[in-house]
């Protein structure tokens, strides 16, 4: 089995469009949540979100090209470009037949879909774009990345709801381990902040309605948490075999050593109340990584700020680690980012890599009055220095999909 390392990272998020800015704001405890001012939310119960601002696709690719790409694809392409640039990608150094792309989206091009439904209803079938389907389908991001960089290797778009980022990274890790590719771009992307999405999630009572305090709305593990905050963006990582990275003299940022996946087999939107699937994903990732529970220095929690989800994950961590669970710091990036849906796992993996590199744990903000049942160490007092070697990141999604990755500091 080949060793798999991370050599490049790219992020588009409400906290920044590059890794350094994103990381700086994360460790400062800055919230990326703000009032929605990009469309009319007068009828929406929730009027806040984690918006990606000052993103100009036309400046990157020109007006004609940008208009052919849904926003979720634009985010993915921009993050992939950054990851390849950071990884010192030179096309002539890479066998394109062994260069693949695993990038998914939970919802795909929903804004393109809405726009064309409106055209159909208002102006007739003749006004519907012939580009509708290739723009909106969930695999459009992986396809566009593959075409842009000539990646002829394995390509797919895992659709595991909000666990997509970890699923993509984990499956890419397996692909390289098994010598089916030398290099993979992996992660997730999402641009689903629309009136339709807000209405559906809002009517399901899944979203926070703390509209007067947007920066305080995402409150993982807090006693008065009232739901998640929708967010958008992309997180893409460049993975490759250790030998391939050495040959290219690429920067090695961290190593992927474990991946586990599971299903709750319980409910379409509610987690298993005891966190069974989350526990199984962590258990399998630890087994794959061949590390002891005592070796885990940090847990990056899925922690969406829902009552059921945060409690189930806390129970799963306790079941997995026993009494030692109280000694492992847990960080919740979504307290600042909101829930980036299909992009969450990739973005949170990037944050975990930075934590391992800098021995620094981002804070869990907005946690002043913890839920008594959520009683682990959530690093609520601010960014924390700590000796970090191995970190575990959880991602869970609707349908009971669970995925866990384990990353190791590269030394």
C-alpha positions as CSV (number, residue, x, y, z in Angstrom):
1,X,0.0,0.0,0.0
2,X,1.3,3.4,-1.0
3,X,1.6,6.3,1.5
4,X,-0.6,9.2,0.6
5,X,0.3,12.8,1.3
6,X,-1.4,16.2,0.8
7,X,0.7,18.6,-1.3
8,X,-1.7,21.5,-2.1
9,X,-4.9,23.1,-0.8
10,X,-7.4,25.6,-2.1
11,X,-10.4,27.2,-0.3
12,X,-13.2,29.5,-1.2
13,X,-15.2,30.5,1.9
14,X,-17.0,33.2,3.8
15,X,-13.7,33.7,5.7
16,X,-11.5,34.1,2.7
17,X,-10.6,33.0,-0.8
18,X,-7.1,31.7,0.0
19,X,-5.8,29.4,2.7
20,X,-3.7,32.0,4.6
21,X,-6.6,34.5,4.9
22,X,-9.1,31.7,5.8
23,X,-6.8,30.3,8.5
24,X,-6.0,33.7,9.9
25,X,-9.7,34.5,10.4
26,X,-10.5,31.0,11.7
27,X,-7.9,31.2,14.5
28,X,-9.0,34.7,15.3
29,X,-12.5,33.4,16.0
30,X,-14.0,35.6,13.3
31,X,-17.5,34.7,12.1
32,X,-18.3,34.6,8.4
33,X,-22.1,34.8,9.0
34,X,-24.0,38.0,7.9
35,X,-27.4,39.2,6.8
36,X,-28.4,38.0,3.3
37,X,-28.4,41.0,1.0
38,X,-28.0,39.2,-2.4
39,X,-31.7,38.5,-2.8
40,X,-35.0,39.4,-1.1
41,X,-35.5,37.4,2.1
42,X,-38.6,39.2,3.4
43,X,-40.6,36.0,3.4
44,X,-37.9,33.8,4.8
45,X,-37.8,32.8,8.4
46,X,-34.0,32.8,8.3
47,X,-32.4,35.9,6.8
48,X,-28.7,35.1,7.5
49,X,-26.0,32.9,5.9
50,X,-22.3,32.4,5.3
51,X,-21.9,34.2,2.0
52,X,-18.8,34.2,-0.2
53,X,-18.3,37.8,-1.0
54,X,-16.1,39.6,-3.5
55,X,-15.8,36.6,-5.7
56,X,-15.5,37.7,-9.4
57,X,-15.7,34.8,-11.8
58,X,-15.7,37.0,-14.9
59,X,-12.3,38.4,-13.9
60,X,-11.0,34.9,-13.6
61,X,-12.4,33.3,-16.8
62,X,-14.1,36.0,-18.8
63,X,-17.8,36.7,-19.0
64,X,-18.7,34.1,-21.6
65,X,-17.0,31.2,-19.8
66,X,-18.3,32.3,-16.3
67,X,-21.9,32.4,-17.5
68,X,-21.6,28.7,-18.6
69,X,-20.6,27.7,-15.0
70,X,-23.0,27.5,-12.1
71,X,-21.6,29.1,-8.9
72,X,-20.9,25.8,-7.3
73,X,-18.6,24.9,-10.2
74,X,-17.0,28.3,-10.2
75,X,-16.0,27.8,-6.5
76,X,-14.7,24.3,-7.2
77,X,-12.6,25.5,-10.2
78,X,-11.1,28.4,-8.2
79,X,-10.2,26.2,-5.3
80,X,-8.7,23.5,-7.6
81,X,-6.6,26.1,-9.3
82,X,-5.3,27.3,-5.9
83,X,-4.6,23.7,-4.8
84,X,-2.6,23.0,-7.9
85,X,-0.7,26.3,-7.7
86,X,0.2,25.6,-4.0
87,X,1.3,22.1,-4.9
88,X,3.6,23.4,-7.7
89,X,1.8,21.5,-10.3
90,X,3.5,21.4,-13.7
91,X,1.6,19.5,-16.4
92,X,4.6,18.0,-18.0
93,X,5.7,16.4,-14.8
94,X,2.5,14.4,-14.4
95,X,1.1,11.3,-16.2
96,X,-2.4,12.7,-17.0
97,X,-3.8,9.1,-17.2
98,X,-2.9,8.7,-13.5
99,X,-4.3,12.1,-12.4
100,X,-7.9,12.0,-11.2
101,X,-10.6,14.2,-9.6
102,X,-13.0,13.2,-6.9
103,X,-15.1,16.4,-6.2
104,X,-18.8,16.3,-5.1
105,X,-21.7,18.6,-4.3
106,X,-24.7,17.9,-2.1
107,X,-27.2,19.9,-4.1
108,X,-25.4,20.9,-7.4
109,X,-26.5,23.8,-9.5
110,X,-29.8,24.8,-7.8
111,X,-29.7,28.4,-8.8
112,X,-29.3,27.5,-12.5
113,X,-32.3,25.1,-12.0
114,X,-34.4,27.8,-10.3
115,X,-33.6,30.4,-13.0
116,X,-34.6,28.0,-15.8
117,X,-37.8,27.0,-14.1
118,X,-38.7,30.7,-13.9
119,X,-37.9,31.1,-17.6
120,X,-40.0,28.1,-18.5
121,X,-43.0,29.4,-16.5
122,X,-42.7,33.0,-17.6
123,X,-41.5,32.9,-21.2
124,X,-42.0,29.3,-22.4
125,X,-40.0,26.2,-23.2
126,X,-38.0,27.9,-26.0
127,X,-36.2,30.1,-23.4
128,X,-34.9,27.3,-21.3
129,X,-31.1,27.1,-21.7
130,X,-29.6,24.1,-23.5
131,X,-26.9,24.3,-20.9
132,X,-29.3,23.7,-18.0
133,X,-28.5,20.0,-17.4
134,X,-24.7,20.2,-17.9
135,X,-24.6,23.2,-15.6
136,X,-26.7,21.9,-12.8
137,X,-25.7,18.2,-12.4
138,X,-23.7,17.4,-9.4
139,X,-20.8,16.0,-11.3
140,X,-20.3,19.2,-13.2
141,X,-17.5,20.4,-10.9
142,X,-15.5,17.2,-11.2
143,X,-16.0,17.2,-15.0
144,X,-15.0,20.8,-15.5
145,X,-11.9,20.4,-13.3
146,X,-10.9,17.2,-15.2
147,X,-11.3,19.0,-18.6
148,X,-9.5,22.1,-17.5
149,X,-6.4,20.3,-16.3
150,X,-6.4,17.3,-18.6
151,X,-7.0,14.8,-15.8
152,X,-7.7,11.5,-17.5
153,X,-7.5,9.3,-14.3
154,X,-10.4,8.2,-12.1
155,X,-13.1,10.9,-11.9
156,X,-16.3,10.9,-9.8
157,X,-18.6,13.0,-7.7
158,X,-19.6,11.3,-4.5
159,X,-23.0,12.4,-3.4
160,X,-23.2,11.7,0.4
161,X,-24.9,14.9,1.4
162,X,-22.8,16.9,3.9
163,X,-20.2,14.2,4.3
164,X,-19.0,14.6,0.7
165,X,-15.7,16.3,1.4
166,X,-14.4,13.5,3.6
167,X,-15.9,10.8,1.3
168,X,-14.0,12.3,-1.7
169,X,-10.8,12.6,0.3
170,X,-11.1,9.1,1.7
171,X,-11.9,7.5,-1.7
172,X,-9.1,9.4,-3.3
173,X,-6.8,8.1,-0.6
174,X,-7.8,4.6,-1.3
175,X,-7.4,5.1,-5.1
176,X,-3.8,6.3,-4.6
177,X,-3.0,3.6,-2.0
178,X,-4.1,0.9,-4.4
179,X,-1.9,2.4,-7.1
180,X,-4.8,3.3,-9.4
181,X,-3.6,6.9,-9.6
182,X,-0.5,9.0,-8.7
183,X,-2.4,12.3,-8.0
184,X,-5.9,13.2,-7.1
185,X,-7.8,16.5,-6.6
186,X,-10.4,15.8,-3.9
187,X,-13.0,17.7,-1.9
188,X,-16.4,19.3,-2.1
189,X,-18.2,22.4,-3.3
190,X,-21.6,24.1,-2.7
191,X,-23.6,27.2,-3.7
192,X,-27.1,26.5,-2.5
193,X,-28.1,29.7,-0.6
194,X,-31.4,30.4,-2.4
195,X,-34.9,31.4,-1.4
196,X,-36.0,27.8,-2.2
197,X,-33.3,26.3,0.0
198,X,-34.0,28.7,2.9
199,X,-37.7,27.9,2.6
200,X,-37.3,24.2,2.7
201,X,-34.7,24.0,5.5
202,X,-36.6,26.7,7.3
203,X,-40.0,24.9,7.1
204,X,-38.2,21.8,8.5
205,X,-37.1,23.9,11.4
206,X,-33.4,23.0,10.7
207,X,-32.1,26.6,10.4
208,X,-31.2,29.1,13.1
209,X,-33.5,32.1,13.2
210,X,-31.2,34.3,15.2
211,X,-31.4,36.9,12.5
212,X,-30.6,39.9,14.8
213,X,-27.3,38.3,15.8
214,X,-25.9,36.6,12.7
215,X,-22.3,36.3,14.1
216,X,-23.7,34.4,17.1
217,X,-26.2,32.2,15.3
218,X,-24.0,29.2,14.7
219,X,-23.6,27.8,18.2
220,X,-22.4,24.1,18.3
221,X,-22.9,22.4,21.6
222,X,-24.5,25.5,23.1
223,X,-27.6,24.9,25.3
224,X,-29.7,27.4,23.3
225,X,-28.6,26.4,19.8
226,X,-31.5,26.6,17.4
227,X,-30.3,25.1,14.1
228,X,-27.5,25.4,11.5
229,X,-26.7,28.4,9.3
230,X,-26.4,27.8,5.6
231,X,-23.0,28.6,4.0
232,X,-21.3,28.2,0.7
233,X,-17.8,27.7,-0.9
234,X,-15.4,25.0,-1.8
235,X,-12.5,23.1,-0.2
236,X,-10.2,21.1,-2.6
237,X,-7.0,19.2,-1.6
238,X,-4.3,17.8,-3.8
239,X,-3.4,14.2,-2.8
240,X,-0.6,12.1,-4.2
241,X,1.6,9.2,-3.4
242,X,4.6,9.9,-1.3
243,X,6.9,8.7,-4.0
244,X,5.3,10.9,-6.6
245,X,5.5,13.9,-4.4
246,X,9.2,13.3,-3.7
247,X,9.8,12.9,-7.4
248,X,8.1,16.2,-8.2
249,X,9.8,17.9,-5.2
250,X,6.4,19.0,-4.1
251,X,5.7,20.6,-0.7
252,X,4.3,17.9,1.6
253,X,1.8,19.4,4.0
254,X,0.4,16.4,5.9
255,X,-0.3,12.7,5.4
256,X,-3.6,10.9,5.1
257,X,-3.5,7.8,7.2
258,X,-7.1,6.7,7.8
259,X,-10.6,6.8,6.4
260,X,-13.8,5.2,7.6
261,X,-17.4,5.3,6.3
262,X,-20.7,4.1,7.6
263,X,-24.5,4.5,7.4
264,X,-26.8,5.2,10.3
265,X,-29.5,3.1,8.5
266,X,-31.9,5.1,10.7
267,X,-33.7,8.2,9.2
268,X,-33.5,10.4,6.2
269,X,-32.7,13.6,8.1
270,X,-32.2,12.7,11.8
271,X,-28.9,11.2,13.0
272,X,-29.0,8.0,14.9
273,X,-29.8,9.1,18.5
274,X,-26.8,7.3,20.0
275,X,-24.5,8.3,17.2
276,X,-24.0,4.7,16.0
277,X,-23.0,5.6,12.4
278,X,-20.6,8.3,13.6
279,X,-19.0,5.8,16.0
280,X,-18.6,3.2,13.3
281,X,-17.0,5.7,10.9
282,X,-14.4,6.7,13.5
283,X,-13.8,3.1,14.5
284,X,-13.1,2.1,10.9
285,X,-10.9,5.1,10.3
286,X,-8.8,4.3,13.4
287,X,-8.5,0.7,12.3
288,X,-7.3,1.7,8.8
289,X,-4.8,4.2,10.3
290,X,-3.4,1.6,12.6
291,X,-3.1,4.1,15.5
292,X,-4.3,3.8,19.1
293,X,-7.1,6.0,20.4
294,X,-4.5,7.6,22.7
295,X,-2.7,8.9,19.6
296,X,-5.5,11.2,18.5
297,X,-4.6,14.8,19.5
298,X,-7.5,16.7,18.0
299,X,-11.0,16.1,16.8
300,X,-12.6,18.3,14.2
301,X,-16.3,17.8,14.8
302,X,-19.1,17.9,12.2
303,X,-21.0,20.0,14.8
304,X,-23.6,21.8,12.8
305,X,-25.4,23.4,15.7
306,X,-28.5,21.3,15.6
307,X,-29.9,19.8,18.9
308,X,-29.9,16.2,17.7
309,X,-26.7,16.3,15.6
310,X,-24.3,17.8,18.2
311,X,-25.6,15.5,20.9
312,X,-25.3,12.4,18.7
313,X,-21.7,13.3,17.8
314,X,-20.8,13.9,21.4
315,X,-22.2,10.5,22.3
316,X,-20.3,8.8,19.5
317,X,-17.0,10.4,20.6
318,X,-17.6,9.2,24.1
319,X,-18.4,5.7,22.9
320,X,-15.3,5.7,20.8
321,X,-12.8,7.1,23.2
322,X,-14.3,6.3,26.6
323,X,-13.0,8.4,29.5
324,X,-10.2,9.6,27.3
325,X,-12.8,11.6,25.3
326,X,-12.6,14.3,28.0
327,X,-8.9,14.7,27.3
328,X,-9.1,15.3,23.5
329,X,-9.7,18.8,22.3
330,X,-12.7,19.1,20.0
331,X,-13.0,22.1,17.6
332,X,-16.1,23.1,15.7
333,X,-15.2,25.2,12.6
334,X,-18.9,25.6,11.7
335,X,-19.3,28.0,14.6
336,X,-17.5,30.5,12.4
337,X,-18.1,29.2,8.9
338,X,-21.7,28.0,9.2
339,X,-22.6,24.8,7.4
340,X,-21.0,24.7,3.9
341,X,-23.0,21.5,3.2
342,X,-21.1,19.5,0.5
343,X,-18.1,21.8,0.9
344,X,-17.8,21.4,4.6
345,X,-15.6,18.3,4.8
346,X,-13.0,19.6,2.3
347,X,-12.7,23.0,4.0
348,X,-12.5,21.4,7.5
349,X,-9.8,19.1,6.3
350,X,-7.8,22.1,5.2
351,X,-8.2,23.6,8.7
352,X,-7.0,20.4,10.2
353,X,-3.9,20.3,8.1
354,X,-3.1,23.9,9.2
355,X,-3.7,22.9,12.9
356,X,-1.2,20.0,12.6
357,X,1.3,22.3,10.8
358,X,1.1,25.1,13.3
359,X,0.2,23.2,16.5
360,X,-2.8,25.5,16.9
361,X,-6.4,24.6,17.5
362,X,-9.1,27.0,16.2
363,X,-11.7,28.0,18.8
364,X,-15.3,27.0,19.0
365,X,-17.0,30.3,19.3
366,X,-20.5,31.2,20.7
367,X,-20.2,28.6,23.4
368,X,-20.9,30.4,26.7
369,X,-23.5,28.0,28.1
370,X,-22.8,24.5,27.0
371,X,-25.6,21.9,26.8
372,X,-25.0,19.8,29.9
373,X,-25.1,16.7,27.7
374,X,-22.4,18.1,25.5
375,X,-19.6,18.1,28.1
376,X,-16.4,17.6,26.2
377,X,-13.5,20.0,25.8
378,X,-14.6,22.1,22.8
379,X,-11.8,24.7,22.9
380,X,-14.2,27.5,23.6
381,X,-11.8,29.9,25.3
382,X,-10.1,30.9,22.0
383,X,-7.3,29.5,19.8
384,X,-5.1,27.1,21.7
385,X,-1.5,26.1,21.3
386,X,-1.0,22.3,21.7
387,X,1.5,19.7,20.5
388,X,-0.4,18.1,17.7
389,X,0.6,15.1,15.6
390,X,-2.6,13.3,14.5
391,X,-6.1,14.7,14.0
392,X,-9.5,13.2,13.2
393,X,-12.2,14.9,11.2
394,X,-15.9,13.9,11.1
395,X,-18.4,14.7,8.4
396,X,-22.0,13.4,8.4
397,X,-24.9,13.9,6.1
398,X,-28.6,13.5,5.4
399,X,-29.5,9.9,4.7
400,X,-27.3,8.7,7.5
401,X,-24.0,9.0,5.6
402,X,-20.9,9.2,7.8
403,X,-17.3,9.6,6.9
404,X,-14.1,10.2,9.0
405,X,-10.6,10.9,7.9
406,X,-7.4,10.8,10.0
407,X,-4.5,13.1,9.1
408,X,-1.0,13.1,10.4
409,X,1.6,15.8,10.7
410,X,4.3,15.2,8.1
411,X,7.8,15.0,9.6
